[in-house]
Amino acid sequence: MDKETLIKYAPVAVVVIALILQWNLFVTPADVEIKHREILNEVAEKYVAKEQYNDVKSQMHDIQLKIDKIYDKIMGVK
């Protein structure tokens, strides 16, 4: 590359590098880790684990069976 071409395109290169730095187009691994932790915390606040969901589902099923038994006993008595 000759000196004239370098001088011709140097301002453009400086502007492009400045925009890349200003707009944070490249992130550091620390920034990615921070964002990852934020996402995990947000997901943990809004959603439950599948195991917890299955536990609650089985408890609700047990409660429904007990209610059905109580209903059958009451209707059998009358």
BELTABEL-V708390 format. One record per helix or strand. SS is the DSSP state (hx for helix, st for strand). FROM is the first residue (numbers start at 1). TO is the last residue. If there is no record, write none. Layout:
SS;FROM;TO  SS;FROM;TO
This chain:
hx;3;22  hx;29;46  hx;50;77
